[in-house]
Amino acid sequence: MESLQKILDNLDGLVDFNQQSFLISLAAITFNPTAWNIVARNEYRNKTITRIFGSPRNGCYFLALMIFSFGILRDHLYQRALQDQPRLPMLPEPYNVLIPAALFFAGQTFVVTSTYALGITGTFLGDYFGILMNDRVTGFPFNVLRDPMYVGSTMCFAATALWYERPAGLFITAFVYITYIIALRFEGPFTDMIYSKRAKASSKRSN
């Protein structure tokens, strides 16, 4: 507890933890991966969304729309939170423009290309709806990173913090990274289980 208090004391003046927009941003960041994992697991077990929309594909498209929309809202809340935080130049010119721009471009590249490689259903939890990919995607960006979408998103958070010169944004970026790591610990093994079950079922049919 003492070490945590020291960290908070050192951040005093750089991060305003009392701003409501700051807390709302953290809540939105936590909500998204947590909610979608819960919803997707319920869909896998109970087919709730599939029954509502009449087919797994329609249900997956609906969930994709929800995830995308809440992602935009999360990003908006993040930018609003930064506006309420203390400003402090963190990089000398011209790197204060070049580095965040390059970081954001690289992050968006990872996000967009991974979405293109996986497709809508592959990106937005289609495997929980029973829409499984035939083969594992191994091309770019998956030949560079295991989880390029999460890494790219984190890079964009960091780039935005550097662009607006808000140290609080780097704190939020670290929070994003930790949130994604926790989400992957739940999402990864469950997805592996889904494909493992398909492989076993396919092996039984071939025998």
Contacts in CASP RR format, 6 or more apart in sequence:
PFRMAT RR
TARGET T0000
AUTHOR 0000-0000-0000
METHOD contacts of the structure
MODEL  1
MESLQKILDNLDGLVDFNQQSFLISLAAITFNPTAWNIVARNEYRNKTIT
RIFGSPRNGCYFLALMIFSFGILRDHLYQRALQDQPRLPMLPEPYNVLIP
AALFFAGQTFVVTSTYALGITGTFLGDYFGILMNDRVTGFPFNVLRDPMY
VGSTMCFAATALWYERPAGLFITAFVYITYIIALRFEGPFTDMIYSKRAK
ASSKRSN
8 17 0 8 1.000
11 17 0 8 1.000
11 167 0 8 1.000
11 171 0 8 1.000
13 86 0 8 1.000
14 86 0 8 1.000
14 88 0 8 1.000
14 167 0 8 1.000
14 168 0 8 1.000
15 22 0 8 1.000
15 85 0 8 1.000
15 86 0 8 1.000
15 167 0 8 1.000
15 168 0 8 1.000
15 171 0 8 1.000
16 22 0 8 1.000
16 84 0 8 1.000
16 85 0 8 1.000
16 86 0 8 1.000
16 168 0 8 1.000
17 23 0 8 1.000
19 81 0 8 1.000
19 84 0 8 1.000
19 85 0 8 1.000
21 77 0 8 1.000
21 80 0 8 1.000
21 81 0 8 1.000
21 83 0 8 1.000
21 84 0 8 1.000
22 81 0 8 1.000
22 84 0 8 1.000
22 85 0 8 1.000
22 168 0 8 1.000
22 172 0 8 1.000
24 77 0 8 1.000
24 81 0 8 1.000
25 74 0 8 1.000
25 77 0 8 1.000
25 78 0 8 1.000
25 80 0 8 1.000
25 81 0 8 1.000
25 172 0 8 1.000
26 172 0 8 1.000
26 175 0 8 1.000
28 70 0 8 1.000
28 73 0 8 1.000
28 74 0 8 1.000
28 77 0 8 1.000
28 78 0 8 1.000
29 74 0 8 1.000
29 78 0 8 1.000
29 172 0 8 1.000
29 175 0 8 1.000
29 176 0 8 1.000
29 179 0 8 1.000
30 179 0 8 1.000
31 70 0 8 1.000
31 74 0 8 1.000
32 67 0 8 1.000
32 70 0 8 1.000
32 71 0 8 1.000
32 74 0 8 1.000
33 179 0 8 1.000
33 180 0 8 1.000
33 182 0 8 1.000
33 183 0 8 1.000
33 187 0 8 1.000
34 183 0 8 1.000
35 70 0 8 1.000
36 63 0 8 1.000
36 67 0 8 1.000
36 125 0 8 1.000
37 183 0 8 1.000
37 186 0 8 1.000
37 187 0 8 1.000
39 49 0 8 1.000
39 63 0 8 1.000
40 63 0 8 1.000
40 125 0 8 1.000
40 128 0 8 1.000
41 128 0 8 1.000
41 190 0 8 1.000
42 48 0 8 1.000
43 49 0 8 1.000
43 50 0 8 1.000
43 63 0 8 1.000
43 125 0 8 1.000
43 128 0 8 1.000
43 129 0 8 1.000
44 128 0 8 1.000
44 129 0 8 1.000
44 130 0 8 1.000
44 190 0 8 1.000
44 194 0 8 1.000
47 56 0 8 1.000
49 59 0 8 1.000
49 60 0 8 1.000
49 62 0 8 1.000
49 63 0 8 1.000
49 129 0 8 1.000
50 56 0 8 1.000
50 59 0 8 1.000
50 129 0 8 1.000
52 59 0 8 1.000
53 59 0 8 1.000
53 62 0 8 1.000
56 126 0 8 1.000
56 129 0 8 1.000
56 130 0 8 1.000
56 131 0 8 1.000
57 121 0 8 1.000
57 129 0 8 1.000
57 131 0 8 1.000
59 129 0 8 1.000
60 120 0 8 1.000
60 121 0 8 1.000
60 124 0 8 1.000
60 125 0 8 1.000
60 126 0 8 1.000
60 129 0 8 1.000
60 131 0 8 1.000
61 120 0 8 1.000
63 124 0 8 1.000
63 125 0 8 1.000
63 126 0 8 1.000
63 129 0 8 1.000
64 120 0 8 1.000
64 121 0 8 1.000
64 123 0 8 1.000
64 124 0 8 1.000
67 124 0 8 1.000
67 125 0 8 1.000
68 124 0 8 1.000
78 157 0 8 1.000
78 160 0 8 1.000
78 169 0 8 1.000
78 172 0 8 1.000
79 160 0 8 1.000
79 164 0 8 1.000
81 168 0 8 1.000
81 169 0 8 1.000
81 172 0 8 1.000
82 160 0 8 1.000
82 161 0 8 1.000
82 164 0 8 1.000
82 166 0 8 1.000
82 168 0 8 1.000
82 169 0 8 1.000
83 164 0 8 1.000
85 166 0 8 1.000
85 167 0 8 1.000
85 168 0 8 1.000
85 169 0 8 1.000
86 166 0 8 1.000
86 167 0 8 1.000
86 168 0 8 1.000
87 164 0 8 1.000
87 165 0 8 1.000
87 166 0 8 1.000
88 165 0 8 1.000
88 166 0 8 1.000
88 167 0 8 1.000
89 96 0 8 1.000
89 165 0 8 1.000
90 96 0 8 1.000
90 162 0 8 1.000
90 165 0 8 1.000
90 167 0 8 1.000
90 170 0 8 1.000
91 99 0 8 1.000
91 100 0 8 1.000
91 162 0 8 1.000
96 162 0 8 1.000
96 165 0 8 1.000
97 163 0 8 1.000
99 162 0 8 1.000
100 158 0 8 1.000
100 159 0 8 1.000
100 160 0 8 1.000
100 162 0 8 1.000
100 163 0 8 1.000
101 159 0 8 1.000
101 163 0 8 1.000
103 155 0 8 1.000
103 156 0 8 1.000
103 158 0 8 1.000
103 159 0 8 1.000
103 162 0 8 1.000
104 155 0 8 1.000
104 156 0 8 1.000
104 159 0 8 1.000
104 160 0 8 1.000
104 163 0 8 1.000
106 152 0 8 1.000
106 155 0 8 1.000
107 151 0 8 1.000
107 152 0 8 1.000
107 153 0 8 1.000
107 155 0 8 1.000
107 156 0 8 1.000
107 159 0 8 1.000
108 152 0 8 1.000
108 156 0 8 1.000
109 141 0 8 1.000
110 141 0 8 1.000
110 145 0 8 1.000
110 148 0 8 1.000
110 149 0 8 1.000
110 151 0 8 1.000
110 152 0 8 1.000
110 155 0 8 1.000
111 148 0 8 1.000
111 149 0 8 1.000
111 152 0 8 1.000
111 153 0 8 1.000
111 156 0 8 1.000
113 140 0 8 1.000
113 141 0 8 1.000
113 148 0 8 1.000
114 123 0 8 1.000
114 141 0 8 1.000
114 142 0 8 1.000
114 148 0 8 1.000
114 149 0 8 1.000
115 123 0 8 1.000
115 149 0 8 1.000
117 137 0 8 1.000
117 139 0 8 1.000
117 140 0 8 1.000
117 141 0 8 1.000
117 142 0 8 1.000
118 133 0 8 1.000
118 137 0 8 1.000
121 129 0 8 1.000
121 131 0 8 1.000
122 131 0 8 1.000
122 133 0 8 1.000
123 149 0 8 1.000
126 132 0 8 1.000
127 133 0 8 1.000
127 191 0 8 1.000
127 194 0 8 1.000
127 195 0 8 1.000
128 194 0 8 1.000
130 194 0 8 1.000
132 194 0 8 1.000
132 195 0 8 1.000
132 198 0 8 1.000
141 148 0 8 1.000
142 148 0 8 1.000
145 151 0 8 1.000
147 180 0 8 1.000
147 184 0 8 1.000
150 180 0 8 1.000
150 183 0 8 1.000
150 184 0 8 1.000
153 176 0 8 1.000
153 180 0 8 1.000
154 173 0 8 1.000
154 176 0 8 1.000
154 177 0 8 1.000
154 180 0 8 1.000
157 169 0 8 1.000
157 172 0 8 1.000
157 173 0 8 1.000
157 176 0 8 1.000
158 169 0 8 1.000
158 170 0 8 1.000
158 173 0 8 1.000
160 169 0 8 1.000
161 167 0 8 1.000
161 168 0 8 1.000
161 169 0 8 1.000
161 170 0 8 1.000
161 172 0 8 1.000
161 173 0 8 1.000
162 170 0 8 1.000
END
